[in-house]
Amino acid sequence: MNKQFRTIVYISTATKLNQEDLERLLVHCKTNNNYIGISGILIYSKDFFFQIIEGLQEDVDQLFEKIKIDSRHFNLLKIFDVTTSNKKFERFNCNYITNNDEKATNELLKFLEINKNLTDETHNKIIQLSNCLLKDFK
């Protein structure tokens, strides 16, 4: 039986968070997501979150249920949801988070641009959508 992976991309409005809150969130995401095999990115900018989460389907399902009820954000909008037979975002370990940090956003955009030719149609759609949304965050 082949493993099924799920990729979800969403945006949401953040509650009022200070730098310490953001740092705790990043450590929490990296620790927990790496432990359960979830990869992806998390960006905070201008009071919005943008996140890509990817992993085994059942793990992503459970994580997304927790994300939906997390009090650190509201107005969650799922903008992409796909099941595939392989992971596309393994290199991302929730390493990017910004607080209006143009340099970090530019690095993420550069990474997405470099990898766009190595991927299939689904991944390209995520990259294209990410580029559009992240440019708005800058």
C-alpha positions in Angstrom: 0.0 0.0 0.0 1.4 3.4 -1.0 1.6 6.1 1.5 -0.7 9.1 0.9 0.6 12.5 1.6 -1.5 15.6 2.0 -0.5 19.3 1.4 -2.7 22.1 2.8 -2.0 25.8 2.3 -4.0 28.4 4.2 -4.0 32.0 5.3 -5.4 33.5 8.4 -5.6 36.7 10.4 -3.3 36.7 13.5 -4.4 37.9 16.9 -2.1 40.4 18.5 1.2 38.7 18.9 4.5 40.1 20.2 8.0 38.9 19.2 8.2 36.5 22.1 4.9 34.9 21.2 6.1 34.5 17.6 9.4 32.9 18.7 7.5 30.4 21.0 5.2 29.6 18.1 8.1 28.9 15.7 9.9 26.6 18.3 6.6 24.8 19.0 5.9 24.3 15.3 9.5 23.1 14.5 9.6 20.7 17.4 6.1 19.2 17.1 6.0 19.1 13.3 9.4 17.5 12.9 8.5 15.0 15.6 5.4 13.8 13.6 7.1 14.2 10.2 5.3 17.3 9.0 7.2 19.7 6.7 6.2 23.1 5.4 6.5 26.7 6.0 5.0 29.3 8.4 5.1 33.0 7.7 3.8 35.8 9.8 3.6 39.2 8.3 1.4 42.3 8.7 -0.9 40.5 11.0 -1.4 37.5 8.7 -0.3 33.9 8.8 0.5 32.0 5.6 1.3 28.3 6.1 2.0 25.2 4.0 1.8 21.9 5.9 2.6 18.6 4.4 2.9 15.0 5.7 1.2 11.7 5.9 -2.5 12.3 5.3 -3.7 11.3 8.7 -1.0 13.4 10.4 -1.9 16.5 8.4 -5.6 15.9 9.1 -5.0 15.9 12.8 -2.7 18.9 12.8 -5.1 20.9 10.6 -7.9 20.2 13.1 -5.8 21.7 15.8 -4.8 24.7 13.7 -8.4 25.5 12.9 -9.2 26.0 16.6 -5.9 27.7 17.6 -6.7 31.0 19.4 -3.6 32.8 17.9 -5.5 33.4 14.6 -9.0 33.6 13.1 -10.6 34.0 9.6 -8.7 30.9 8.4 -9.1 30.3 4.7 -7.9 27.0 3.2 -6.6 27.9 -0.3 -5.1 24.6 -1.4 -5.6 21.0 -0.3 -4.3 18.1 -2.3 -3.4 14.4 -1.7 -0.3 13.0 -3.4 1.9 10.0 -3.4 5.1 11.9 -2.5 6.2 14.9 -0.4 7.2 18.1 -2.2 8.2 20.3 0.7 10.6 18.0 2.6 13.3 20.7 2.6 11.1 23.1 4.6 11.1 22.5 8.4 9.1 25.5 9.4 12.3 27.5 9.0 10.8 30.7 7.7 8.8 33.1 9.9 8.8 36.8 9.5 7.5 39.8 11.3 7.5 42.2 8.3 11.0 40.9 7.6 11.6 41.5 3.9 14.8 39.6 3.8 13.3 36.3 5.1 10.4 36.6 2.7 12.8 37.3 -0.2 14.8 34.2 0.8 11.7 32.1 0.7 10.7 33.5 -2.7 14.2 32.7 -4.0 13.9 29.1 -2.7 10.6 28.7 -4.4 11.9 30.1 -7.6 15.0 27.8 -7.6 12.9 24.7 -7.1 10.0 25.4 -9.5 11.5 23.6 -12.4 12.1 20.4 -10.4 8.5 19.7 -9.6 5.2 18.5 -10.9 2.1 20.5 -11.8 0.6 20.4 -8.3 3.8 21.7 -6.7 4.0 24.4 -9.4 0.5 25.6 -8.5 1.5 25.9 -4.8 4.6 27.8 -5.7 2.7 30.1 -8.0 0.1 30.8 -5.3 2.8 31.2 -2.7 4.7 33.7 -4.8 1.5 35.8 -5.3 0.6 35.8 -1.6 4.1 36.4 -0.4 4.6 39.4 -2.7 1.5 40.9 -1.0 3.1 40.4 2.4 6.2 42.4 1.5 
